[in-house]
Amino acid sequence: MFKLDRKLIVSASAVTIAALFTAGCVKSEATAGPAEATYANGKVTIDGGLYYPVVDGKTGPYLVNTQKQSGFTYGRTPTANEIAAWDKDVMPDGTGLPEGSGSVEEGEEIYEAQCVMCHGDFGSGGGGYPALAQGNAYEGQKTLTNQRTTPDKDGPIRVFGTYWPQASTMWWYIQSGMPHPKTKSLSNDETYALTAYMLNLNQMEIDGELVDDDYVLDREKFLKIKMPNEKGFEPNIDGPTALEDVRAYYSVPENFGAQKVKPSERCMTDCQKETAKVATIQNGGISDFLPPISVVRDLPVEEGETVAGKDDYESSCAVCHVDSSMGAPAVGDKAAWEKLKGKGVDAILANAINGFGGMPPRGGTDLSDAKMKDAVDYMINASK
């Protein structure tokens, strides 16, 4: 939720959060009615959520492995040293941000080697993974007031440069959660380099200086980053009083367009006020771009050289099969695939379609049986 140019705009997700705060839980209209507020430590809680049951092998839009699993344990309580090793949050004020440096040029090399297969050329997105940049962040930030009500209308650009309020989240997330198969494998300098590359793709400035191709980012420069949308969110979630600020904000339903209710009641139906000056950003067509964004990474294929299954492998399978760190057989590992072929190609295909072990059916995608066969054939042929 954010406020720009004195216009309140609420995203669909923010509306959902707000509605859940007033509703408390999701009920059918037949059982809808006021519910008692819940408290923790004497204070009203900010609660709500949805549970998606497994239906036809899916939770919501996602495929899951419905086969019976066994042999899992809950592990043990981590030691204080183990927790300290993972507690590496980086805060906007610089707390937790280590010394180091990295250039845009170095970041591009790391990106091409470890990130492009999911996030596309120049951070354009692809294969279901989010885009990281869509041109100049300062110009894109102006689109956050746009409403994409029809497929041919420009919608808000919500990527790192235009939408995120703090750059510290980018640094922390890259080092803690990326790259997907090998999390926490990047050094401090590599993380600075990748962050510099993200700033470069978004055509951003630091202390009035453009982050160009020759820019070198270090801790001192990082702390001077001012994101375009730093002040674009409400309620305020920064500072020592953030939790109380959020609780106070959501305690007034009119702040997010809901009807006023008694403190001890929750609104269960028709909670949105007709007179509320709130505009909901439409979900439809949010990924439609004219012309479409290209995620092609290879040189054009010569006439007659199309390799069946390659594109689907790169967009849907490579994230787990690019190496063995995810426990999946890496494409190119001849020994691993020879062992699999001992079970028969039909068995490999059946496991790919139906799921096997930690792999969900079709790798969590919606590829058809024919496309899955082409992708499996490609992986087998590329591993001879």
N, C-alpha and C positions, 0 to 999 in steps of 0.2 A: 504494500500500500504506500502510495507516495503522493505528495502534494507539490505541484509545480504551477507557477503562474496563477496562484490562488484558485486552482481548479483541483478538486478532490477526485482522484481516480483510484478505483479499487480493482485489483486484478481478481480473476476468478478464484484463485487459490486463497486470496485474502478474504474474499466474501465467504468462502467455505469455512475458514478459521473463525471468522466473526460469528457466523451462523451457529457453528458448533459451540461457541462460548455461551451463547444465549440458550441454545437447545440442550446442551449437556450431553446428549447422545442422539443417535438416529433412531426414530421410530416410524412406524407406518401411521397414516392418518387415522386409522381405526383405533389405535392405542394412544394417539397423541394427547398430551395434556400437560399441565404444569408439573414440574418436578422440583424437589428441594435442591437448593444450591449445595455444593460440596465445599468443604473447608479443609485447610491444612494449616496447622499452627495458628488457628483462629482467623485465618484469612481466606477469602474466596479464591478458589483455584481457577486457573485458566486451563480448562480441560477440553476433551472432545477428541474424537478420532473415528476412523472407520476400519472395520475388519472385513477383508474380502475373502470369502470362503473359496475353496477349490471347486470349480464347476467346469466340467468337460476338459479337465487337465489344465485349467488356467486359473490364476488369481487376478481378476480384472483382465487387462489385455495381455498378461504375461503367462507364457507356458511354464509349467513346473513339472518336475519329475514325480509322478504319483506312485512309482514303484516302492515297495517296502524297503526301508533302509535299516541297517543294524550296525552295531559295532561303534556307535558314537558315544562319547562320554562328555561330561560337562567340564572336564579339566580340573584345575585346582585354583585356589586363590593366589593371585600374583603377589610377588614380594614387593616391598617398597621400592627396591632398586629397579625392578621390572616396570613398575608403573612410572617411575621417574624417567626411564629410558623412552617411554612412549608419550609422556606428557610434554609435548613440544609445541604447544599452541603459540602462535605469534599474534600479539595484540596490536591494535592500531597505534598505540603510543610507543611501540618498539620493544615492549617486553617480550622476551623470548627470541628476538631476531638476532642471529649470530653475525659475527663479522664475516666478510667474504666479498667476492666481486665476480662479475661475469659480463661478457660482452654480448651484444645483439648477434654478432657473427657466430660466436660459439653457441648461443642459444638456438640459432637456426639449424646448426649441424646436429645438435642433440634432438631437436624437434623432428627433423627428417628421419633420424634413426629410430626414435622411440615413440613418437606421438602421432605422426602423420597418418598412420594406418587407421586411427580412430577419429581424429579431429579434422582430417582433410587438409588439402593444400592451403597454406596461409591461414589456418584456423577457421576455414569455412564450414566445417562440420561434415558429417557423413556417416552412413551406416548406423544411424540411430544415436550417434554421440553428438553432444552439443557443439555449436559453433563458438569460437573464442573471440572472433573479431568480424566486423562487417563495415570496414572503412573507418573514417575519422570518428573518434569517440565523441568529440565535442559537438559535431553535427548530428551524430546518431542520438545523442542524449536528448536533443530537442524533440525527437519523435515519441518520447515516452508519454506525451499527452495525446497521441493519436489513438483513434478507435478503428480497429480493423473490422468493420461491419460487413464488408463484402470482399470476395476473393481478389478483386482488382484494385483494392485500396491499400495504400501503404500503412503498415502497422508499426507498432513500437519495436525498436531494435533493442533487445534485452540480452546483451552479451557482456563480457567482462568490462570493457572500457566504458560502455554507455550506462550500465545498470548497477554494477557492484559499487557499494559505498566506500569500501576500503580495499586497498591493494594487499594488505597483510594477509587477507584470506587466501589470495592467490599464491603467495609465497608458501604459506603453511600447507595448503592443500597439495601443491605440486610435490613438496618434499614428503609429506605424510601419506599421500594416497596415489601418487603417480610414479612411473607409468603403471598401468593396471596390472600387468602380470608380475611386476617386480617393485612393489611399493617399498619406500624407504631405502631405495638403492642409490639415490642421487646425492652427491655431495653438496655442501653449502654453495660452492662456486657454481656448480651446474644449475642449482636452483635459481641463483641470481641471474645466470645467463638465460634460462628459459623465461623468467619473469621479464627480463629486459626485452626479449623477443616478443612477448605478448604485448608489452607497452608499445613496441615498434609497430606491430601489426595494427594496433588501434590508433596509430598516429598521435600519440600522447606527448605531453611536455612535462618536464620536471624542472621546477623553479625557472620557468620561462624558456627552457632549452628543449628543443625537439629531440625525442629519442630516435635518432637516425641510425643508419646501418653501422656507424662506427662508435656508437654510444657504449660506454662501460658503466654498468650499474654496481654500486656498492651500498653498504649499510647507511652511510651518511646521506647519499642521494635518495635512497629508498624512503627515508623518513621525511623527505620533502614532497613526496607524491601527494597530490590533491586530486582525488577522483571527481569527475564532473557531477556525479550524482550523490556526492557525499551527504548532502542535506535533503535528499529527495524522498526520505521514508518517514512514515509515521505509524505507530508511535515511536518515540525515541528509544532505541535499544542499546545505547552506549552509556558508559559511565557507571559509577557505583550505585546509582538509584534506578538503574534500567528496569529491574524486575518490578519495582513498585510503580514506575512510570507506566509500564505495560498493563499492570493490574488495574491501575486507576483509569487508564484509557478505555479498557474493555468493560469497565464497570458502568460506563455511560453508553447504552446501546445506540443513542442518537449519533455517536461519533462515527459509527460505521453503517448507518442507515437502517437500523433495526428499531422496532417499536419499543417504547419504554415499558418495562415490566417491574413488578415488585421485586425487591432484593431476594425474597425467598422463592421466587418462581422463575421458570425458564419458558421462553416462548418456543412452542413446538411446531406451529403451523402459521403460515402467512406472516412471517416475522419481519419481512422487509417493508419499510414504510413507503407508500406510494409517492409521498411528497419529498422523500429524501433526495438531495441533490448529489446522487451518486451515479456514476456511469460505469458499467461493467464492460471490461475488455472482452471481446468475443474470441473464442478459441478457434473457430472455423477459419481455415485458410492461413493460419499463422505461419505455415512453412511454405506458402506459395510465393515464389519470386519470379518476376518477369524482367529479363530472361532468368531461367533457373540457375542457381548457383552450381558451378561445376565442382565435382569432387574427384575428377579424373587425375590420377597421379602418374600414369605411364605415358610414353610416347604413343602417338596414334598407331593402332595396329594396321599393318599392311593388309591389303585386300586378300582374303583367303586365309589369314593367319589368326582368326579369332579362336581363342582357347576356351572351350566350354567349361564352365564352372569356376574359372579364375576370378571373375568379378564378384561372384557370390562368396567365394572363399575369402577374398580380401575385405569385403564389407561386413561379413557375418561370422566368419570362422577364425580369421587370423589373430584376433585378440587373445584367443586361448591356444591356438596351434602354431603361433609364430616361434615359440620356443617351448621347453618342457617345464617351465617354472610353475605353470598352472596345473601340472599333473597330466596334461593331455599330450599325446604323441606329436612331436614337433614335425612340421613339414620339412622334408630334407633329411630326417633321421632315418636312414635306410634300415638299420637294425630294428628300430621300434616298429616300423611299418611292415617289415618282413614277418615279425612275430604276429602282428595283427592279421596279416594275410593268411597265416596258417589256419585261422578260423573260417576263412572264406570271405570273399568280397560281399556276399549277400548278408553275412552276419554283421560285418562292419556297417553296412548301410542300414540294417535293421536297428542297430544300436544308435546310429546317428539320428534316425527318425523317431525312435521311441524313447530315447534317453538311456544313459548307462552310467551307473555310479553317480558322480557329482555333476554329470552333464545333463542338462534338461533336454526334453524332446526338441529336436531340430536346433539345438544350441540356443533355445529361447527365441528363435525367429519364427516367421510365418512362411518360410520357403516351402514350396510344393515338393512332393516326392521326387518329381523329375529333376528339379533344381538341386535337391539334396544329393541325388545320385551323381549329377554333374560335378558338384563340389567335392564329393568323396572321391570320385574318379580322378579329379584334378590333383587332390592331395596325395593319392596313391602314386600317380604317374610322376609327380614332382619329387617323390621320395625314393625313386629307384636308383 
